[in-house]
Amino acid sequence: MFSYKWLEGKHSKANLEVIPDIEAQPVDALLIPVGTEIDTLGQLSTIEQRMLQHLDVEIASQEHIIPQLQANIHGAKP
């Protein structure tokens, strides 16, 4: 059984730079505009290309096994 007593105090000992919420200073958010019209199509195209490359590699890695599997299937028939 796992003892949670072992974990007590580990997070506070490991991170010595913890600042309590009372002392923390607010930080202004930095907004960066990002275009989505052109980039989304480019990203989809890239994802599709990577998926096709992955499938091509997977098929190529299995091509040498196919004849062996076919022989096993034909040999196993009564």
Biopython code that builds the backbone (N, CA, C, O; Angstrom):
import numpy as np
from Bio.PDB.StructureBuilder import StructureBuilder

atoms = [
    (1, "MET", "N", (0.842, -1.178, 0.000)),
    (1, "MET", "CA", (0.000, 0.000, 0.000)),
    (1, "MET", "C", (0.889, 1.244, 0.000)),
    (1, "MET", "O", (1.933, 1.265, 0.651)),
    (2, "PHE", "N", (0.476, 2.269, -0.724)),
    (2, "PHE", "CA", (1.264, 3.489, -0.857)),
    (2, "PHE", "C", (1.013, 4.402, 0.332)),
    (2, "PHE", "O", (-0.134, 4.612, 0.727)),
    (3, "SER", "N", (2.068, 4.938, 0.894)),
    (3, "SER", "CA", (1.943, 5.834, 2.040)),
    (3, "SER", "C", (2.030, 7.284, 1.577)),
    (3, "SER", "O", (3.043, 7.713, 1.026)),
    (4, "TYR", "N", (0.958, 8.028, 1.807)),
    (4, "TYR", "CA", (0.940, 9.440, 1.432)),
    (4, "TYR", "C", (1.740, 10.297, 2.408)),
    (4, "TYR", "O", (2.036, 11.455, 2.113)),
    (5, "LYS", "N", (2.088, 9.747, 3.554)),
    (5, "LYS", "CA", (2.912, 10.479, 4.521)),
    (5, "LYS", "C", (4.268, 10.822, 3.898)),
    (5, "LYS", "O", (4.863, 11.853, 4.211)),
    (6, "TRP", "N", (4.742, 9.949, 3.018)),
    (6, "TRP", "CA", (6.030, 10.170, 2.375)),
    (6, "TRP", "C", (6.007, 11.446, 1.532)),
    (6, "TRP", "O", (7.026, 12.126, 1.412)),
    (7, "LEU", "N", (4.840, 11.780, 0.943)),
    (7, "LEU", "CA", (4.732, 12.949, 0.075)),
    (7, "LEU", "C", (4.519, 14.254, 0.831)),
    (7, "LEU", "O", (4.699, 15.330, 0.261)),
    (8, "GLU", "N", (4.142, 14.179, 2.089)),
    (8, "GLU", "CA", (3.846, 15.395, 2.842)),
    (8, "GLU", "C", (5.051, 16.322, 2.875)),
    (8, "GLU", "O", (6.148, 15.916, 3.259)),
    (9, "GLY", "N", (4.845, 17.546, 2.478)),
    (9, "GLY", "CA", (5.894, 18.549, 2.531)),
    (9, "GLY", "C", (6.894, 18.482, 1.401)),
    (9, "GLY", "O", (7.753, 19.359, 1.310)),
    (10, "LYS", "N", (6.826, 17.478, 0.524)),
    (10, "LYS", "CA", (7.805, 17.348, -0.563)),
    (10, "LYS", "C", (7.703, 18.520, -1.541)),
    (10, "LYS", "O", (8.724, 19.037, -1.995)),
    (11, "HIS", "N", (6.475, 18.943, -1.868)),
    (11, "HIS", "CA", (6.327, 20.012, -2.853)),
    (11, "HIS", "C", (6.837, 21.345, -2.322)),
    (11, "HIS", "O", (7.389, 22.132, -3.090)),
    (12, "SER", "N", (6.674, 21.617, -1.059)),
    (12, "SER", "CA", (7.142, 22.895, -0.523)),
    (12, "SER", "C", (8.653, 22.888, -0.316)),
    (12, "SER", "O", (9.297, 23.933, -0.415)),
    (13, "LYS", "N", (9.221, 21.724, -0.030)),
    (13, "LYS", "CA", (10.673, 21.643, 0.140)),
    (13, "LYS", "C", (11.385, 21.724, -1.208)),
    (13, "LYS", "O", (12.465, 22.307, -1.306)),
    (14, "ALA", "N", (10.793, 21.151, -2.232)),
    (14, "ALA", "CA", (11.438, 21.108, -3.538)),
    (14, "ALA", "C", (11.416, 22.468, -4.229)),
    (14, "ALA", "O", (12.368, 22.813, -4.930)),
    (15, "ASN", "N", (10.356, 23.241, -4.047)),
    (15, "ASN", "CA", (10.228, 24.529, -4.719)),
    (15, "ASN", "C", (10.383, 25.640, -3.684)),
    (15, "ASN", "O", (9.421, 26.025, -3.019)),
    (16, "LEU", "N", (11.590, 26.139, -3.561)),
    (16, "LEU", "CA", (11.872, 27.153, -2.549)),
    (16, "LEU", "C", (11.481, 28.552, -3.005)),
    (16, "LEU", "O", (11.519, 29.484, -2.202)),
    (17, "GLU", "N", (11.109, 28.727, -4.264)),
    (17, "GLU", "CA", (10.788, 30.038, -4.794)),
    (17, "GLU", "C", (9.286, 30.294, -4.856)),
    (17, "GLU", "O", (8.832, 31.116, -5.652)),
    (18, "VAL", "N", (8.522, 29.609, -4.036)),
    (18, "VAL", "CA", (7.074, 29.805, -4.019)),
    (18, "VAL", "C", (6.765, 31.139, -3.354)),
    (18, "VAL", "O", (7.242, 31.425, -2.256)),
    (19, "ILE", "N", (5.955, 31.955, -4.037)),
    (19, "ILE", "CA", (5.560, 33.253, -3.496)),
    (19, "ILE", "C", (4.101, 33.145, -3.069)),
    (19, "ILE", "O", (3.251, 32.800, -3.889)),
    (20, "PRO", "N", (3.794, 33.428, -1.821)),
    (20, "PRO", "CA", (2.394, 33.377, -1.386)),
    (20, "PRO", "C", (1.543, 34.344, -2.200)),
    (20, "PRO", "O", (2.037, 35.373, -2.662)),
    (21, "ASP", "N", (0.262, 34.015, -2.375)),
    (21, "ASP", "CA", (-0.644, 34.847, -3.175)),
    (21, "ASP", "C", (-0.711, 36.281, -2.670)),
    (21, "ASP", "O", (-0.889, 37.204, -3.464)),
    (22, "ILE", "N", (-0.573, 36.482, -1.378)),
    (22, "ILE", "CA", (-0.662, 37.825, -0.801)),
    (22, "ILE", "C", (0.480, 38.702, -1.309)),
    (22, "ILE", "O", (0.280, 39.894, -1.544)),
    (23, "GLU", "N", (1.678, 38.130, -1.481)),
    (23, "GLU", "CA", (2.855, 38.887, -1.897)),
    (23, "GLU", "C", (3.006, 38.966, -3.420)),
    (23, "GLU", "O", (3.781, 39.784, -3.917)),
    (24, "ALA", "N", (2.293, 38.149, -4.150)),
    (24, "ALA", "CA", (2.446, 38.103, -5.608)),
    (24, "ALA", "C", (1.927, 39.385, -6.246)),
    (24, "ALA", "O", (0.900, 39.925, -5.835)),
    (25, "GLN", "N", (2.642, 39.860, -7.247)),
    (25, "GLN", "CA", (2.266, 41.070, -7.971)),
    (25, "GLN", "C", (1.503, 40.680, -9.238)),
    (25, "GLN", "O", (1.849, 39.690, -9.884)),
    (26, "PRO", "N", (0.472, 41.443, -9.602)),
    (26, "PRO", "CA", (-0.266, 41.118, -10.832)),
    (26, "PRO", "C", (0.606, 41.335, -12.070)),
    (26, "PRO", "O", (1.457, 42.224, -12.097)),
    (27, "VAL", "N", (0.384, 40.528, -13.067)),
    (27, "VAL", "CA", (1.133, 40.610, -14.317)),
    (27, "VAL", "C", (0.145, 40.924, -15.433)),
    (27, "VAL", "O", (-0.893, 40.274, -15.552)),
    (28, "ASP", "N", (0.475, 41.927, -16.251)),
    (28, "ASP", "CA", (-0.386, 42.267, -17.377)),
    (28, "ASP", "C", (-0.287, 41.183, -18.446)),
    (28, "ASP", "O", (0.804, 40.715, -18.772)),
    (29, "ALA", "N", (-1.428, 40.795, -18.980)),
    (29, "ALA", "CA", (-1.457, 39.780, -20.028)),
    (29, "ALA", "C", (-0.972, 40.391, -21.334)),
    (29, "ALA", "O", (-1.307, 41.532, -21.654)),
    (30, "LEU", "N", (-0.198, 39.644, -22.072)),
    (30, "LEU", "CA", (0.307, 40.088, -23.363)),
    (30, "LEU", "C", (-0.452, 39.336, -24.444)),
    (30, "LEU", "O", (-0.283, 38.127, -24.604)),
    (31, "LEU", "N", (-1.279, 40.045, -25.178)),
    (31, "LEU", "CA", (-2.060, 39.424, -26.238)),
    (31, "LEU", "C", (-1.344, 39.585, -27.565)),
    (31, "LEU", "O", (-0.955, 40.689, -27.945)),
    (32, "ILE", "N", (-1.175, 38.481, -28.262)),
    (32, "ILE", "CA", (-0.527, 38.492, -29.567)),
    (32, "ILE", "C", (-1.560, 38.049, -30.593)),
    (32, "ILE", "O", (-2.048, 36.921, -30.532)),
    (33, "PRO", "N", (-1.900, 38.928, -31.536)),
    (33, "PRO", "CA", (-2.892, 38.537, -32.542)),
    (33, "PRO", "C", (-2.346, 37.439, -33.452)),
    (33, "PRO", "O", (-1.205, 37.503, -33.910)),
    (34, "VAL", "N", (-3.170, 36.447, -33.699)),
    (34, "VAL", "CA", (-2.772, 35.328, -34.544)),
    (34, "VAL", "C", (-3.820, 35.160, -35.634)),
    (34, "VAL", "O", (-5.007, 35.019, -35.342)),
    (35, "GLY", "N", (-3.386, 35.175, -36.878)),
    (35, "GLY", "CA", (-4.312, 34.962, -37.984)),
    (35, "GLY", "C", (-4.670, 33.494, -38.099)),
    (35, "GLY", "O", (-3.805, 32.628, -37.968)),
    (36, "THR", "N", (-5.940, 33.209, -38.343)),
    (36, "THR", "CA", (-6.364, 31.816, -38.434)),
    (36, "THR", "C", (-6.861, 31.435, -39.817)),
    (36, "THR", "O", (-6.969, 30.247, -40.122)),
    (37, "GLU", "N", (-7.164, 32.401, -40.652)),
    (37, "GLU", "CA", (-7.748, 32.076, -41.949)),
    (37, "GLU", "C", (-6.776, 31.307, -42.837)),
    (37, "GLU", "O", (-7.128, 30.252, -43.364)),
    (38, "ILE", "N", (-5.570, 31.815, -43.009)),
    (38, "ILE", "CA", (-4.593, 31.178, -43.892)),
    (38, "ILE", "C", (-3.855, 30.068, -43.153)),
    (38, "ILE", "O", (-3.618, 28.998, -43.715)),
    (39, "ASP", "N", (-3.493, 30.312, -41.912)),
    (39, "ASP", "CA", (-2.703, 29.351, -41.156)),
    (39, "ASP", "C", (-3.443, 28.043, -40.915)),
    (39, "ASP", "O", (-2.824, 26.979, -40.926)),
    (40, "THR", "N", (-4.752, 28.098, -40.697)),
    (40, "THR", "CA", (-5.501, 26.877, -40.436)),
    (40, "THR", "C", (-5.436, 25.935, -41.628)),
    (40, "THR", "O", (-5.245, 24.731, -41.458)),
    (41, "LEU", "N", (-5.593, 26.469, -42.824)),
    (41, "LEU", "CA", (-5.507, 25.628, -44.017)),
    (41, "LEU", "C", (-4.110, 25.045, -44.170)),
    (41, "LEU", "O", (-3.952, 23.881, -44.537)),
    (42, "GLY", "N", (-3.106, 25.851, -43.891)),
    (42, "GLY", "CA", (-1.736, 25.362, -43.971)),
    (42, "GLY", "C", (-1.464, 24.277, -42.950)),
    (42, "GLY", "O", (-0.780, 23.296, -43.243)),
    (43, "GLN", "N", (-1.997, 24.451, -41.751)),
    (43, "GLN", "CA", (-1.808, 23.446, -40.708)),
    (43, "GLN", "C", (-2.524, 22.154, -41.061)),
    (43, "GLN", "O", (-1.980, 21.068, -40.863)),
    (44, "LEU", "N", (-3.749, 22.262, -41.586)),
    (44, "LEU", "CA", (-4.476, 21.063, -41.986)),
    (44, "LEU", "C", (-3.734, 20.327, -43.087)),
    (44, "LEU", "O", (-3.640, 19.100, -43.072)),
    (45, "SER", "N", (-3.209, 21.079, -44.040)),
    (45, "SER", "CA", (-2.460, 20.462, -45.121)),
    (45, "SER", "C", (-1.230, 19.743, -44.576)),
    (45, "SER", "O", (-0.918, 18.632, -45.006)),
    (46, "THR", "N", (-0.545, 20.357, -43.651)),
    (46, "THR", "CA", (0.640, 19.747, -43.045)),
    (46, "THR", "C", (0.268, 18.491, -42.275)),
    (46, "THR", "O", (0.963, 17.478, -42.361)),
    (47, "ILE", "N", (-0.820, 18.552, -41.525)),
    (47, "ILE", "CA", (-1.263, 17.383, -40.762)),
    (47, "ILE", "C", (-1.625, 16.242, -41.708)),
    (47, "ILE", "O", (-1.263, 15.091, -41.465)),
    (48, "GLU", "N", (-2.341, 16.562, -42.787)),
    (48, "GLU", "CA", (-2.707, 15.533, -43.761)),
    (48, "GLU", "C", (-1.465, 14.901, -44.382)),
    (48, "GLU", "O", (-1.403, 13.683, -44.544)),
    (49, "GLN", "N", (-0.479, 15.721, -44.730)),
    (49, "GLN", "CA", (0.753, 15.200, -45.319)),
    (49, "GLN", "C", (1.475, 14.282, -44.343)),
    (49, "GLN", "O", (1.974, 13.227, -44.734)),
    (50, "ARG", "N", (1.534, 14.679, -43.075)),
    (50, "ARG", "CA", (2.213, 13.847, -42.076)),
    (50, "ARG", "C", (1.471, 12.535, -41.864)),
    (50, "ARG", "O", (2.094, 11.490, -41.683)),
    (51, "MET", "N", (0.140, 12.586, -41.887)),
    (51, "MET", "CA", (-0.640, 11.358, -41.731)),
    (51, "MET", "C", (-0.398, 10.414, -42.904)),
    (51, "MET", "O", (-0.237, 9.208, -42.715)),
    (52, "LEU", "N", (-0.372, 10.968, -44.119)),
    (52, "LEU", "CA", (-0.120, 10.138, -45.293)),
    (52, "LEU", "C", (1.288, 9.546, -45.262)),
    (52, "LEU", "O", (1.476, 8.381, -45.610)),
    (53, "GLN", "N", (2.272, 10.337, -44.851)),
    (53, "GLN", "CA", (3.635, 9.821, -44.738)),
    (53, "GLN", "C", (3.698, 8.702, -43.706)),
    (53, "GLN", "O", (4.368, 7.691, -43.917)),
    (54, "HIS", "N", (3.002, 8.886, -42.595)),
    (54, "HIS", "CA", (2.982, 7.859, -41.551)),
    (54, "HIS", "C", (2.364, 6.569, -42.088)),
    (54, "HIS", "O", (2.883, 5.479, -41.843)),
    (55, "LEU", "N", (1.258, 6.692, -42.819)),
    (55, "LEU", "CA", (0.622, 5.507, -43.392)),
    (55, "LEU", "C", (1.527, 4.836, -44.418)),
    (55, "LEU", "O", (1.614, 3.608, -44.452)),
    (56, "ASP", "N", (2.200, 5.619, -45.251)),
    (56, "ASP", "CA", (3.116, 5.050, -46.240)),
    (56, "ASP", "C", (4.230, 4.257, -45.568)),
    (56, "ASP", "O", (4.568, 3.158, -46.008)),
    (57, "VAL", "N", (4.791, 4.807, -44.515)),
    (57, "VAL", "CA", (5.866, 4.125, -43.790)),
    (57, "VAL", "C", (5.333, 2.847, -43.151)),
    (57, "VAL", "O", (5.999, 1.812, -43.181)),
    (58, "GLU", "N", (4.142, 2.916, -42.577)),
    (58, "GLU", "CA", (3.551, 1.741, -41.929)),
    (58, "GLU", "C", (3.290, 0.637, -42.952)),
    (58, "GLU", "O", (3.578, -0.532, -42.692)),
    (59, "ILE", "N", (2.751, 1.000, -44.102)),
    (59, "ILE", "CA", (2.484, 0.013, -45.152)),
    (59, "ILE", "C", (3.791, -0.581, -45.661)),
    (59, "ILE", "O", (3.892, -1.795, -45.840)),
    (60, "ALA", "N", (4.792, 0.264, -45.893)),
    (60, "ALA", "CA", (6.087, -0.220, -46.387)),
    (60, "ALA", "C", (6.734, -1.171, -45.389)),
    (60, "ALA", "O", (7.390, -2.134, -45.788)),
    (61, "SER", "N", (6.558, -0.914, -44.102)),
    (61, "SER", "CA", (7.175, -1.784, -43.099)),
    (61, "SER", "C", (6.473, -3.133, -43.014)),
    (61, "SER", "O", (7.051, -4.097, -42.512)),
    (62, "GLN", "N", (5.237, -3.217, -43.497)),
    (62, "GLN", "CA", (4.480, -4.467, -43.428)),
    (62, "GLN", "C", (4.541, -5.277, -44.722)),
    (62, "GLN", "O", (4.120, -6.434, -44.738)),
    (63, "GLU", "N", (5.056, -4.695, -45.806)),
    (63, "GLU", "CA", (5.043, -5.374, -47.102)),
    (63, "GLU", "C", (5.814, -6.686, -47.094)),
    (63, "GLU", "O", (5.413, -7.628, -47.777)),
    (64, "HIS", "N", (6.891, -6.778, -46.356)),
    (64, "HIS", "CA", (7.668, -8.017, -46.341)),
    (64, "HIS", "C", (6.978, -9.114, -45.529)),
    (64, "HIS", "O", (7.320, -10.287, -45.671)),
    (65, "ILE", "N", (6.029, -8.758, -44.695)),
    (65, "ILE", "CA", (5.325, -9.737, -43.869)),
    (65, "ILE", "C", (4.114, -10.312, -44.602)),
    (65, "ILE", "O", (3.691, -11.429, -44.303)),
    (66, "ILE", "N", (3.551, -9.571, -45.556)),
    (66, "ILE", "CA", (2.325, -9.986, -46.239)),
    (66, "ILE", "C", (2.464, -11.357, -46.906)),
    (66, "ILE", "O", (1.589, -12.199, -46.704)),
    (67, "PRO", "N", (3.520, -11.630, -47.693)),
    (67, "PRO", "CA", (3.632, -12.973, -48.296)),
    (67, "PRO", "C", (3.696, -14.087, -47.246)),
    (67, "PRO", "O", (3.134, -15.164, -47.446)),
    (68, "GLN", "N", (4.372, -13.830, -46.147)),
    (68, "GLN", "CA", (4.467, -14.835, -45.084)),
    (68, "GLN", "C", (3.090, -15.100, -44.475)),
    (68, "GLN", "O", (2.738, -16.251, -44.219)),
    (69, "LEU", "N", (2.319, -14.054, -44.244)),
    (69, "LEU", "CA", (0.977, -14.220, -43.699)),
    (69, "LEU", "C", (0.076, -14.962, -44.681)),
    (69, "LEU", "O", (-0.710, -15.821, -44.279)),
    (70, "GLN", "N", (0.189, -14.631, -45.974)),
    (70, "GLN", "CA", (-0.612, -15.323, -46.979)),
    (70, "GLN", "C", (-0.255, -16.805, -47.030)),
    (70, "GLN", "O", (-1.138, -17.653, -47.156)),
    (71, "ALA", "N", (1.032, -17.116, -46.933)),
    (71, "ALA", "CA", (1.462, -18.515, -46.932)),
    (71, "ALA", "C", (0.926, -19.240, -45.706)),
    (71, "ALA", "O", (0.510, -20.394, -45.797)),
    (72, "ASN", "N", (0.935, -18.571, -44.565)),
    (72, "ASN", "CA", (0.406, -19.187, -43.347)),
    (72, "ASN", "C", (-1.090, -19.454, -43.474)),
    (72, "ASN", "O", (-1.581, -20.488, -43.024)),
    (73, "ILE", "N", (-1.810, -18.520, -44.088)),
    (73, "ILE", "CA", (-3.257, -18.690, -44.246)),
    (73, "ILE", "C", (-3.550, -19.848, -45.198)),
    (73, "ILE", "O", (-4.409, -20.684, -44.915)),
    (74, "HIS", "N", (-2.837, -19.897, -46.325)),
    (74, "HIS", "CA", (-3.068, -20.967, -47.300)),
    (74, "HIS", "C", (-2.627, -22.313, -46.744)),
    (74, "HIS", "O", (-3.239, -23.335, -47.055)),
    (75, "GLY", "N", (-1.586, -22.334, -45.934)),
    (75, "GLY", "CA", (-1.108, -23.583, -45.348)),
    (75, "GLY", "C", (-1.996, -24.077, -44.221)),
    (75, "GLY", "O", (-2.001, -25.270, -43.921)),
    (76, "ALA", "N", (-2.745, -23.186, -43.592)),
    (76, "ALA", "CA", (-3.590, -23.568, -42.459)),
    (76, "ALA", "C", (-4.945, -24.087, -42.900)),
    (76, "ALA", "O", (-5.656, -24.690, -42.096)),
    (77, "LYS", "N", (-5.326, -23.872, -44.156)),
    (77, "LYS", "CA", (-6.632, -24.347, -44.627)),
    (77, "LYS", "C", (-6.624, -25.869, -44.718)),
    (77, "LYS", "O", (-5.636, -26.461, -45.153)),
    (78, "PRO", "N", (-7.743, -26.515, -44.302)),
    (78, "PRO", "CA", (-7.804, -27.994, -44.368)),
    (78, "PRO", "C", (-8.002, -28.508, -45.774)),
    (78, "PRO", "O", (-8.071, -29.719, -45.984)),
]
sb = StructureBuilder()
sb.init_structure("model")
sb.init_model(0)
sb.init_chain("A")
sb.init_seg("    ")
for serial, (resi, resn, name, xyz) in enumerate(atoms, 1):
    if name == "N":
        sb.init_residue(resn, " ", resi, " ")
    sb.init_atom(name, np.array(xyz, "f"), 0.0, 1.0, " ", f" {name:<3s}", serial, name[0])
structure = sb.get_structure()
